[in-house]
Amino acid sequence: MATAHSWHGNTFWLHGERVMLWEETQTLIASDLHLGKTGHFRKSGIAVPQELMKQDLMRLFAVLQHFRPERLLVVGDFFHSHANKELDWFARWRKDLSQLQILLVKGNHDILPAAWYQQNQIGCVDHWEEREIRFVHEPGALEADDLPTICGHIHPGISIRGAGRQSLRMPCFYFSEKHCILPAFSLFTGTHAIKPKRADAVFAIAEQKIIPLA
């Protein structure tokens, strides 16, 4: 289920559950989990099944068990909005994995009080740099130098055309020379079509499988 990709001297294992393992640091990297989003919609009167967030937490637990990383690094939008009952589920989930280090590079939706992150053992930063790689939530942020950047935010998707005029858009990992843009981990998100250049690397995700695209 995982495919290795080398980028700027580092090896990243891309997984069909929309995460990747940074081999050199034993860090699992994910973006745009949007935990609590379904509860936010229900509070607004929109009928969304509660099981969606539970499913995302189960998927996250499964890939953590698969890779056994030393750290989870979330590149923004870990949580969707203000606290709601669904975040109580996360708090219970966190207690079962209390030994795991979690670092959040805050995104535009990460607006919970600082005390809530502290209570749940989540370190928070606006950006992060390690092994000459920068982590920010939004593409284009902090580009004063040439550091390669890993980010999220836009929920990248790629369209594949079949016979006739049929096409299918799938979430993807997108690597250009300077950027790695991660797919949204949450299944309760849309995708934004990307237009890769010839030298870029794109890995589509279909039925939990990684599909390298020329």
N, C-alpha and C positions, 0 to 999 in steps of 0.2 A: 504493500500500500504506500510505501515511501520511495521517493526518487531523489537521488543526490544531485545537487547543482553547485558548482564552484563559482564563487563571485568574490572578486577582490581578495583572493588568497584565503578564503574561508569556505567551508563546506556546509551547505544547508540541506537538510533532508525534508523534502516537501511531502506532506501527508494529505491523503484524500479527505480528511476532516477539517481542511482549511487552516492548518497550522504548519509550522516548520521547526525543526530542531537545529540549532546552531551547534555543530559538533564540537568546535574548539572550546566552547564555554559551557557545554551541556545545559543550554538554555532553550526552553520551549517558547517560541514566539507566536503570538496571536494578535489579532486586531479586531475591533468592532464586534465585541460580544453583545453589547446592548442589553445586558441583563436587566430585567425589570421593565423592558419595553412593552411586553404584553399587558402587564398590570397597568401601565400608564395609559394604554389604549382603552382598557376596560373602564378605567376611571372617567374616561371621556365619552363613555357610552357606546364604544365600538366593541362588538362581540369578538374576542380573540381567545382561543383555548389556552388555559393555564398550562397545559402540558408542554407547550412549546419551550418555555424556559427550563422546565425539568429535563426535557430532552437535550437541550444545549449543555446543561450541567453534567448529564450522563456522558455525553460525547467528550466533554473536556476531561472528565475523570478517566475515561477509557484511553485517551491519548497520553495522559500523564502516566498511567499504568504501563502503557506500551513502551514509552521512551525512558521513563524513570529519570527525568531531568533533575538537576540541582536547583533550578530556578524557573519560574514562569514570568516572562516579560510580555506585558500587554501594551501594544502600541496605540493606545487611545480608545475611548468609548467602551470601556469595560462595563460601565453602567449607563443606563439610558437617560435617567432624569432624577427627580427627587425620590426619596426612600418610599417604598411601598411594601406590602406584605411579601411580595416575591423575593425581596432582598433578605428577608428572614430565612428563606430557604438557602440562599447563598451563605449566610452566616453559619448555618448548621453544617453545610458542605465544607466550609473553611475549617471548622473545628476538626473534622475528620482528616484534614490534610494540613494540620497546624505546623508540621515540620517543613513544609514547602515554602521557600522564599518567593514572594510575589512582588514584582516591581511594575508600577503603572506609569507610563508616559501619558500624562493627562490629555484627553481630547476635549472637543467642544461640548460633549454631553456629560463629562465627568464633573458634576457640580455638587456632589454630596459633601456634607460638612467634613472638615479635616478629622474630627474626632471619630467619625464612622470608619474612615480608612484605617486610622490607628487601632481602633478596637478590633478590626478584622485583619490586622497584621499585613497591611498593604502599604509598601513604600510608594510615595508619589513624587514625581519630578515633572518639569515642563519639557525637558529633553534629556537625552542620555547619550554619552559617547563612550565607546569601548572598542579596543583593538582597531582604532582609526575608522570606525563605522558610527554614524550618527543615527539616532532614533528620534523621530518626531511623529506627531499624528498626521499632520496635513502636508502633502507634497508642496514643495516650494518654500517651506518655513526654514529659516536660518541657513540660507544658502550663500553665506558670505565667503566661503572657501570651497575647495573641491572634495570635501569628504563625501564618500558614498553614503546614501541615506536610505534607511528602511522606514516605511511609513504605511498608513492605511487610509481611512477617511472616505475614499471615493468608491469603494466596493467594486473593483475592476471586474469587467466581464468581457468575454470575447465571443464573437458570432462565428459559427461554422456553417457554411452553406452546403446543402446536399443537392440531390437531383432537383431539377426544375428551379423554382424560386423558394424552396423550403430553406429555413435557417433556424438555428438553435443557439441561444446565448447561454453561456456557462460561466460561472465564476472562475477566476484564474489568478495565478501568481504572475506578476509582470516584472521582468528585470530589464532595465535599460543600463547604460553605462554608469549613470549616477544614482539611479533609484531602483529600489525594490518596493513595489506596491503590493501589499498583502490583500488577499480576499477577505471579505467580512466573515467572521466565524459564525455569527448568528444565521440561522436558517430563515429568520423573519426579517429579511432585508432584500432589497432589489439589487441590481447591478448597473454600473455605468460603463457604456461601451468605450473601450480603449482603441487607439489606432497605432499599433506598434510599428516601429521602423524595421528595416531589413536586419539590422544587427542586434535587435532586441530578442530576448528569450521569453516565451510565453508558455505557461503550463496550465492547460485547462483542467477543470475538475468535473468529472462525470461519474455519478454513482460511486462516490468515495474512491475513485481512481484518478491518478495523475496522467494526463495526456500531453506529452511534449508536442508543441506545434512549430513547424518550420516558419 
